[in-house]
Amino acid sequence: MKSHPSASLPLTDNPFASPIAGFMHRRGVQPEEIDELEHVNNVCYLAWVNDVAIAHWNSLTSVADRARLVWVALRHEIDYRAEALANDVVLVKTWTGRAVGLRYRRHTQIVREHDNMLLAEALTLWCPMDAKSRRPARPAPEIAALFGR
């Protein structure tokens, strides 16, 4: 199998009107991600959604920011549109969305690179937590601005 290293890139298009640039991982489907139906297992899509969210957060913030604030997923909604197959290369794209109270939206799309086919869409609600107390916490103004606040 031809190797496709994971790459992280900022995005210039932004279909969700995020206050900041989107973010993207380019990655090849790995053999261990293929299930008995000969396509990527649904659990892998969720892992990709989580991985790109973490990478985006890490690209936007400092080590000090990450030492003060952590995120907990409250809800994942995933709509599966098409199959990812062995040897596919996928683009996992994410944008922050509108925050309501302490519920911060993040949108994700998974697209097959060679034909631009939308494979899955996800909406995740995240809650910011104080890293020490593990209690919900309002982000500092510069962090809240990343979500349009």
Summary of the structure (lengths in Angstrom):
residues: 149
radius of gyration: 15.9
end to end distance: 44.8
largest distance: 47.2
contacts: 434
relative contact order: 0.21
helix: 23%
strand: 41%
